Amino acid sequence: MGEDRSVLGRQAPPPPLTLRYGEGPDHVADAWPGGPGAAGRPLVVLVHGGFWRPAYDRTHTRPMAAALRDAGWTTLSVEYRRQPGAPEATTADLLSALARLPGELAAADAPFDGSLLLVGHSAGGHLALWAAAAHPPPLLAGTLALAPVADLRLAHRLGLDDGAVQDFLGGPPDGAAALDPVRLPAPAAPVVLLHGTEDIRVPPRVGDSYAAAHPATRLVRVPGAGHFELIDPLSAAWPLVTAALAGPGGLVPPAGREG
């Protein structure tokens, strides 16, 4: 049985604002400023998935970004280079975006409290967990990893997406400990990890491996959910995603929520 991929092609309103953080064609990010209540909440930085492959870009996060904006968050969806065998380009882009874009948004009067949350899906979950551990941005409030490729060696052994890990790295992951969230120290800021029990793209055991290595992680198994429901505002899993941001046990304490 295949997974519901309808969110990948669903139409959504264009972003109100697009920012640049470099000179390359992929050095851009879409911004979705929230309403007045967003001033008391962190900026949500979305890192899209797609197994680090050029075929997938940030546009498929538009339904999710718009839904988060409507729920009261200023949201930024980051693009980055996706060049097989050049992981350093991808990671450099993410770090550049995190260093520059929050200030650009603040200068544009987009409301947020100065801190940020990293939210990544699939390969974007890998990148978010990597950044949170290896190069945490200032005022990082936490990381929400949605079905992340959080253990590169296990993902490689499982042959995910026809060898996506080896294609991304340009070789096997054994020597890539510095890029592998499961082998890095746990991030200092809180981590919540959501994984659908029926995910066939990134099996739940990949998320389980990360949580076992980093016991402070809050692991939420989403019954009946596949890979893409976690980024789909129309899915039954979506309330668990928003609760992981601001809910009981979520990354933002209750005082940061709008009533």
C-alpha positions as CSV (number, residue, x, y, z in Angstrom):
1,M,0.0,0.0,0.0
2,G,1.4,3.4,-1.0
3,E,1.5,6.5,1.1
4,D,-0.7,9.5,0.7
5,R,1.6,12.1,-1.1
6,S,-1.2,14.6,-2.0
7,V,0.3,17.4,0.1
8,L,3.4,17.5,-2.2
9,G,1.3,18.8,-5.1
10,R,-1.4,20.7,-3.2
11,Q,-1.9,24.3,-4.1
12,A,-1.3,26.9,-1.4
13,P,-1.2,30.7,-1.4
14,P,2.2,32.1,-2.4
15,P,4.4,33.3,0.5
16,P,4.0,37.0,1.4
17,L,7.7,37.5,1.5
18,T,10.8,35.9,0.0
19,L,14.2,36.7,1.4
20,R,17.8,36.0,0.2
21,Y,20.7,34.9,2.3
22,G,23.3,34.5,-0.5
23,E,23.9,34.9,-4.2
24,G,23.0,31.5,-5.5
25,P,19.6,30.5,-6.9
26,D,18.9,28.3,-3.9
27,H,19.9,30.9,-1.4
28,V,16.3,32.0,-0.7
29,A,13.6,31.4,1.9
30,D,9.9,32.0,2.0
31,A,8.5,34.0,4.9
32,W,5.0,33.8,6.4
33,P,4.7,36.6,9.0
34,G,2.2,35.7,11.7
35,G,-0.4,37.9,13.4
36,P,0.2,40.0,16.5
37,G,0.2,37.0,18.7
38,A,3.3,35.7,17.0
39,A,5.3,38.4,18.7
40,G,5.3,36.3,21.9
41,R,6.4,33.1,20.1
42,P,9.6,31.8,18.5
43,L,10.2,32.0,14.8
44,V,9.6,28.6,13.2
45,V,12.3,27.7,10.7
46,L,11.1,24.9,8.3
47,V,13.7,22.7,6.7
48,H,12.2,20.7,3.9
49,G,12.9,17.0,3.0
50,G,13.3,15.1,-0.2
51,F,16.3,12.9,0.6
52,W,18.6,15.9,-0.1
53,R,17.8,15.4,-3.8
54,P,17.5,18.3,-6.4
55,A,14.0,17.2,-7.4
56,Y,12.5,18.4,-4.2
57,D,12.4,22.0,-3.0
58,R,10.7,24.1,-0.4
59,T,7.5,24.6,-2.4
60,H,5.9,21.5,-1.0
61,T,6.1,23.0,2.5
62,R,3.7,25.9,1.5
63,P,0.5,24.2,2.9
64,M,2.4,23.5,6.2
65,A,3.9,27.0,6.4
66,A,0.6,28.7,5.7
67,A,-1.1,26.6,8.3
68,L,1.5,27.4,10.9
69,R,1.1,31.1,10.1
70,D,-2.7,30.8,10.5
71,A,-2.0,29.0,13.9
72,G,-0.1,32.1,15.1
73,W,3.5,31.5,14.2
74,T,5.9,33.5,12.0
75,T,7.3,30.9,9.7
76,L,10.4,30.7,7.4
77,S,10.8,28.0,4.9
78,V,14.5,27.7,3.9
79,E,15.8,26.5,0.5
80,Y,19.3,25.1,0.3
81,R,21.6,23.5,-2.3
82,R,20.9,19.8,-3.0
83,Q,24.0,18.6,-4.9
84,P,24.7,14.8,-4.7
85,G,28.1,14.2,-3.2
86,A,28.4,17.7,-1.8
87,P,26.9,17.7,1.8
88,E,29.1,20.6,2.7
89,A,27.2,22.8,0.4
90,T,23.9,21.8,2.0
91,T,25.1,22.3,5.6
92,A,26.8,25.6,4.8
93,D,23.6,26.9,3.3
94,L,21.6,26.0,6.3
95,L,24.0,27.7,8.7
96,S,24.1,30.8,6.5
97,A,20.4,31.0,6.5
98,L,20.1,30.6,10.2
99,A,22.8,33.2,10.8
100,R,21.2,35.8,8.5
101,L,17.5,35.4,8.0
102,P,16.1,35.9,11.5
103,G,17.7,39.4,11.5
104,E,16.3,40.1,8.1
105,L,12.8,39.1,9.3
106,A,13.1,41.3,12.4
107,A,14.1,44.2,10.2
108,A,11.0,43.6,8.1
109,D,8.9,43.8,11.3
110,A,7.8,40.2,11.2
111,P,6.6,39.4,14.7
112,F,8.5,36.8,16.8
113,D,10.1,36.9,20.2
114,G,13.8,36.7,19.0
115,S,14.2,33.0,19.5
116,L,13.6,30.2,17.0
117,L,12.4,26.7,16.6
118,L,14.0,24.3,14.0
119,V,11.4,22.1,12.4
120,G,12.6,19.6,9.8
121,H,10.9,16.8,7.9
122,S,12.7,13.7,6.6
123,A,16.1,14.8,5.3
124,G,15.2,18.2,6.6
125,G,14.8,16.6,10.0
126,H,18.3,15.2,9.6
127,L,19.6,18.7,8.9
128,A,17.6,20.3,11.8
129,L,19.0,17.8,14.3
130,W,22.5,18.2,12.9
131,A,22.4,22.0,13.2
132,A,20.9,21.8,16.7
133,A,23.7,19.6,17.9
134,A,26.7,20.8,15.8
135,H,26.1,24.5,15.3
136,P,23.1,25.6,17.3
137,P,21.9,29.1,16.4
138,P,21.7,31.7,19.2
139,L,18.4,31.6,21.1
140,L,17.4,28.1,19.8
141,A,14.3,27.2,21.8
142,G,14.1,23.6,20.5
143,T,13.9,21.3,17.5
144,L,10.9,19.4,16.2
145,A,12.1,16.5,13.9
146,L,9.3,14.9,11.8
147,A,10.2,11.4,10.5
148,P,13.8,12.4,10.4
149,V,16.7,10.5,8.7
150,A,18.3,10.7,12.1
151,D,20.7,7.7,11.8
152,L,22.7,7.8,8.6
153,R,24.3,4.4,9.0
154,L,21.0,2.7,9.6
155,A,19.3,4.6,6.8
156,H,22.1,3.5,4.5
157,R,21.8,-0.1,5.6
158,L,18.0,0.0,4.9
159,G,18.7,1.4,1.4
160,L,16.3,4.3,1.9
161,D,15.2,5.9,-1.4
162,D,17.6,3.8,-3.5
163,G,20.8,4.8,-1.8
164,A,20.0,8.4,-0.8
165,V,22.4,8.5,2.0
166,Q,25.4,7.5,-0.1
167,D,24.3,9.8,-2.9
168,F,24.1,12.7,-0.5
169,L,27.4,12.1,1.1
170,G,29.3,10.9,-2.0
171,G,30.2,7.7,-0.2
172,P,29.1,5.4,2.7
173,P,28.3,7.1,6.0
174,D,30.8,5.2,8.3
175,G,33.3,8.1,8.1
176,A,30.6,10.8,8.3
177,A,30.1,10.9,12.1
178,A,30.2,14.7,12.1
179,L,27.1,14.8,9.9
180,D,25.2,12.0,11.7
181,P,22.8,13.2,14.4
182,V,22.7,9.8,16.2
183,R,26.5,10.0,16.6
184,L,26.6,13.6,17.7
185,P,26.1,14.8,21.2
186,A,22.5,15.5,22.1
187,P,21.4,19.1,21.4
188,A,21.4,21.4,24.4
189,A,17.9,22.7,23.5
190,P,14.9,20.3,23.8
191,V,14.1,17.9,21.0
192,V,10.7,16.4,20.1
193,L,10.6,13.7,17.5
194,L,7.4,12.6,15.7
195,H,7.3,9.4,13.6
196,G,4.4,7.7,12.0
197,T,4.0,4.1,12.8
198,E,3.2,3.3,9.1
199,D,6.0,5.3,7.6
200,I,7.5,3.3,4.7
201,R,9.8,6.1,3.4
202,V,11.7,6.5,6.7
203,P,10.8,3.6,8.9
204,P,10.1,4.3,12.6
205,R,13.1,2.3,13.7
206,V,15.3,5.2,12.3
207,G,13.7,7.6,14.8
208,D,13.8,5.0,17.5
209,S,17.5,4.7,17.0
210,Y,18.0,8.4,17.6
211,A,15.8,8.5,20.7
212,A,17.7,5.5,22.1
213,A,21.0,7.3,21.6
214,H,19.6,10.6,23.1
215,P,17.2,9.6,25.9
216,A,16.2,13.2,26.7
217,T,14.4,13.2,23.3
218,R,10.6,13.2,23.6
219,L,9.6,10.6,21.0
220,V,6.0,10.6,19.9
221,R,4.8,7.7,17.7
222,V,1.9,8.7,15.6
223,P,-0.5,5.7,15.2
224,G,-1.5,4.9,11.6
225,A,0.5,7.8,10.1
226,G,2.8,7.5,7.2
227,H,5.6,9.8,6.1
228,F,3.8,12.8,4.6
229,E,0.9,13.1,7.0
230,L,3.3,14.9,9.4
231,I,3.5,17.9,7.0
232,D,-0.1,17.8,5.9
233,P,-2.4,20.2,7.7
234,L,-5.4,18.2,6.4
235,S,-4.3,15.0,8.0
236,A,-5.4,13.4,11.3
237,A,-1.8,13.7,12.5
238,W,-1.6,17.4,12.2
239,P,-2.9,18.3,15.7
240,L,0.0,16.3,17.1
241,V,2.4,18.4,15.2
242,T,1.0,21.7,16.4
243,A,0.8,20.2,20.0
244,A,4.5,19.3,19.8
245,L,5.2,23.0,19.2
246,A,2.9,24.4,21.8
247,G,1.0,22.0,23.9
248,P,1.5,19.8,27.0
249,G,5.1,18.6,26.7
250,G,5.6,20.8,23.7
251,L,8.6,22.9,22.9
252,V,6.9,26.2,23.9
253,P,5.7,26.4,27.5
254,P,2.1,27.2,28.1
255,A,2.8,30.9,28.9
256,G,3.9,31.3,25.3
257,R,0.6,30.1,23.8
258,E,-2.2,32.4,22.8
259,G,-5.4,31.5,24.6
